[in-house]
């Protein structure tokens, strides 16, 4: 079926020095350090990613279809492949960043179960899906576009399928401060934390857990299960109906 290989990436030092700040973009500079960046910034990421694969494997039958929307370097896609082993399936991995996709493809050069697509996730036609992954993607879309995307996912998801959604969440100041402590403990300076926060301010707008659950129900998901929470980050499984 093909193989994946380990990523060769650098240490995230993008915001270590004073710089003229512009809105955060997923360009080559970010792609080149992304695994280190997300590992040191997102509490629980190294747990959520493999568990995403395991949950997906429960719902992905032989010759089933999975969409990984906002796939970045393909961590979710690779987690699914590891979890399903040699099972024949189709994974449609989508991202609008050319830099991210180029590196994602290089990590799985011979994997014939994956089709990589550079596109806006809001414009993807989702059809016959058993699993849809939206890991750390919805938060980068304009709030007014989020319900429409979730309705599109629900429309294209089989009745026994699952949507796997991971996001940063609104939280108390205490939890927010603990997240800053987490980043400091992982080697980020106060300058780097502050500059990255400013760069993300206009492009990453987060919701509360309650808002996510309410929106998912409005989109047509009848059951919503919060399966992971660590500080101000969480993961949700949403079902049209529970099998």
C-alpha positions as CSV (number, residue, x, y, z in Angstrom):
1,X,0.0,0.0,0.0
2,X,2.9,2.3,0.4
3,X,4.8,3.8,3.4
4,X,5.3,7.0,5.3
5,X,8.6,8.5,6.5
6,X,9.6,10.7,9.3
7,X,9.5,14.4,9.0
8,X,12.7,16.4,8.9
9,X,11.8,19.8,10.5
10,X,13.5,22.5,12.5
11,X,13.0,24.1,15.9
12,X,10.4,26.8,16.1
13,X,12.2,30.1,16.6
14,X,9.9,32.2,14.3
15,X,8.9,34.7,17.1
16,X,12.0,34.6,19.2
17,X,13.4,38.0,18.1
18,X,11.6,41.3,17.8
19,X,9.9,41.5,14.4
20,X,7.4,43.5,12.3
21,X,4.2,41.5,13.0
22,X,1.7,40.6,10.3
23,X,-1.2,38.2,10.4
24,X,-0.1,34.5,10.8
25,X,0.0,32.5,7.6
26,X,0.9,28.9,7.0
27,X,3.8,29.6,4.6
28,X,7.1,27.8,4.1
29,X,8.6,29.3,7.3
30,X,5.8,27.8,9.4
31,X,5.7,24.5,7.5
32,X,9.4,24.0,8.1
33,X,8.9,24.1,11.9
34,X,5.3,23.1,12.2
35,X,5.7,19.8,14.1
36,X,7.8,21.4,16.7
37,X,5.5,24.5,16.9
38,X,2.4,22.5,17.5
39,X,4.0,20.0,19.9
40,X,5.2,22.9,22.1
41,X,2.0,25.0,21.8
42,X,-0.9,22.6,22.0
43,X,-1.4,20.6,25.2
44,X,-2.4,17.1,24.5
45,X,-1.6,17.2,20.8
46,X,0.6,14.1,21.0
47,X,-2.4,12.2,22.5
48,X,-5.1,13.6,20.3
49,X,-3.4,12.8,17.0
50,X,-3.0,9.0,17.5
51,X,-6.4,8.7,19.2
52,X,-7.9,10.5,16.2
53,X,-6.5,7.7,14.1
54,X,-7.9,5.0,16.4
55,X,-11.4,6.5,16.5
56,X,-11.4,6.9,12.7
57,X,-10.4,3.3,12.3
58,X,-13.6,2.2,14.2
59,X,-15.8,4.0,11.6
60,X,-13.7,3.4,8.5
61,X,-14.8,0.1,6.8
62,X,-12.8,-1.6,4.1
63,X,-12.8,0.7,1.0
64,X,-14.3,3.4,3.2
65,X,-13.6,7.1,2.7
66,X,-12.1,9.7,5.1
67,X,-11.7,13.4,4.6
68,X,-8.9,15.2,6.5
69,X,-9.9,18.9,6.1
70,X,-7.1,21.3,6.9
71,X,-4.6,18.5,6.9
72,X,-1.5,20.6,7.3
73,X,1.5,18.2,7.2
74,X,-0.9,15.2,7.3
75,X,-0.6,14.1,10.9
76,X,-4.2,13.1,11.1
77,X,-4.0,11.3,7.8
78,X,-0.9,9.4,8.9
79,X,-2.6,8.5,12.2
80,X,-5.5,7.0,10.3
81,X,-3.1,5.0,8.1
82,X,-1.3,3.6,11.1
83,X,-4.5,2.7,12.8
84,X,-6.1,0.9,9.8
85,X,-2.9,-1.0,8.9
86,X,-3.2,-2.5,5.4
87,X,-7.0,-2.0,5.2
88,X,-8.0,-0.6,1.7
89,X,-9.5,2.8,2.1
90,X,-9.5,6.3,0.6
91,X,-8.3,9.4,2.4
92,X,-8.9,12.8,0.8
93,X,-6.4,15.2,2.5
94,X,-7.1,18.9,1.9
95,X,-5.3,22.1,2.7
96,X,-5.1,25.5,1.1
97,X,-1.3,25.9,1.9
98,X,1.0,24.9,-0.9
99,X,3.9,24.8,1.5
100,X,2.1,22.4,3.9
101,X,0.9,20.1,1.2
102,X,4.3,19.9,-0.5
103,X,5.8,18.6,2.8
104,X,2.8,16.4,3.5
105,X,3.2,14.7,0.2
106,X,7.0,14.2,0.8
107,X,6.2,12.3,4.0
108,X,4.1,9.7,2.2
109,X,5.5,9.6,-1.4
110,X,4.2,6.1,-2.2
111,X,1.0,6.0,-0.3
112,X,-1.7,5.3,-2.9
113,X,-4.6,5.4,-0.4
114,X,-4.2,9.2,0.0
115,X,-5.1,12.0,-2.5
116,X,-3.7,15.4,-1.6
117,X,-5.7,18.4,-2.7
118,X,-4.9,22.1,-2.4
119,X,-8.2,23.7,-1.9
120,X,-10.3,25.8,0.5
121,X,-12.1,23.4,2.8
122,X,-15.3,25.4,2.4
123,X,-15.3,24.5,-1.3
124,X,-14.7,20.8,-1.0
125,X,-17.6,18.5,-2.1
126,X,-17.9,15.9,0.7
127,X,-19.5,12.7,-0.6
128,X,-19.9,9.2,0.9
129,X,-17.7,10.0,3.9
130,X,-17.3,7.5,6.8
131,X,-15.0,9.8,8.7
132,X,-14.3,13.6,8.5
133,X,-11.4,15.1,10.4
134,X,-11.4,18.8,11.3
135,X,-8.4,19.0,13.6
136,X,-7.5,22.6,14.5
137,X,-9.1,23.9,11.3
138,X,-12.5,25.5,12.1
139,X,-10.8,28.1,14.4
140,X,-9.1,29.6,11.3
141,X,-12.3,30.1,9.4
142,X,-14.4,33.2,9.7
143,X,-17.1,32.5,12.4
144,X,-19.9,33.2,9.9
145,X,-18.7,30.3,7.7
146,X,-18.4,27.6,10.3
147,X,-22.0,26.4,10.4
148,X,-22.2,26.1,6.6
149,X,-19.1,24.0,6.5
150,X,-20.4,21.7,9.3
151,X,-23.7,21.3,7.4
152,X,-21.8,20.4,4.3
153,X,-19.9,17.8,6.3
154,X,-23.1,16.4,7.8
155,X,-24.7,16.2,4.3
156,X,-21.8,14.2,2.9
157,X,-21.3,12.0,6.0
158,X,-22.8,8.5,6.0
159,X,-25.4,7.8,8.8
160,X,-22.9,5.6,10.7
161,X,-20.0,8.0,10.2
162,X,-18.2,10.4,12.6
163,X,-16.9,13.9,12.5
164,X,-13.7,14.4,14.6
165,X,-13.2,18.0,15.6
166,X,-10.3,19.4,17.7
167,X,-10.1,23.1,18.6
168,X,-8.7,25.6,21.0
169,X,-11.5,26.7,23.3
170,X,-12.5,29.8,25.3
171,X,-11.5,29.3,28.9
172,X,-11.1,31.1,32.2
173,X,-8.1,33.4,32.8
174,X,-6.7,30.7,35.2
175,X,-6.7,28.1,32.4
176,X,-5.4,30.6,29.9
177,X,-2.5,31.5,32.2
178,X,-1.7,27.8,32.6
179,X,-1.5,27.5,28.9
180,X,1.1,30.2,28.9
181,X,3.0,28.3,31.6
182,X,2.9,25.3,29.3
183,X,4.5,27.2,26.5
184,X,7.1,28.7,28.8
185,X,7.9,25.2,30.1
186,X,8.4,24.1,26.5
187,X,11.1,26.8,25.9
188,X,9.1,29.7,24.5
189,X,10.1,33.1,25.8
190,X,7.6,35.7,26.8
191,X,8.5,37.7,23.7
192,X,7.8,34.8,21.4
193,X,4.5,34.0,23.2
194,X,3.4,37.7,22.9
195,X,4.4,38.1,19.3
196,X,2.7,34.9,18.2
197,X,-0.5,35.8,20.1
198,X,-0.5,39.2,18.2
199,X,0.1,37.5,14.8
200,X,-2.8,35.0,15.5
201,X,-5.2,37.6,16.9
202,X,-7.2,38.3,13.7
203,X,-6.9,34.9,12.0
204,X,-7.6,32.5,14.9
205,X,-10.9,33.3,16.6
206,X,-12.0,30.7,19.1
207,X,-15.3,29.5,20.5
208,X,-16.5,28.1,23.8
209,X,-17.1,24.4,24.1
210,X,-20.8,25.2,24.5
211,X,-20.8,27.1,21.2
212,X,-19.2,24.2,19.4
213,X,-21.8,21.7,20.7
214,X,-24.7,24.0,19.9
215,X,-23.4,24.6,16.4
216,X,-22.9,20.9,15.7
217,X,-26.5,20.2,16.8
218,X,-27.7,23.0,14.5
219,X,-25.7,21.3,11.6
220,X,-27.6,18.1,12.1
221,X,-25.4,16.0,14.4
222,X,-27.6,14.3,16.9
223,X,-25.0,13.1,19.3
224,X,-21.9,15.0,20.4
225,X,-19.2,13.4,22.6
226,X,-16.3,15.4,24.2
227,X,-13.6,12.8,24.3
228,X,-10.6,14.9,25.3
229,X,-9.9,18.1,27.2
230,X,-6.6,19.5,28.3
231,X,-6.5,23.1,29.5
232,X,-8.0,25.3,26.8
233,X,-7.9,22.6,24.1
234,X,-10.4,19.9,23.4
235,X,-11.6,17.2,21.0
236,X,-15.1,16.2,20.0
237,X,-16.7,13.3,18.2
238,X,-20.0,14.2,16.5
239,X,-22.4,11.6,15.1
240,X,-25.5,11.8,12.8
241,X,-26.6,8.8,14.9
242,X,-24.7,6.5,17.2
243,X,-24.1,3.1,15.6
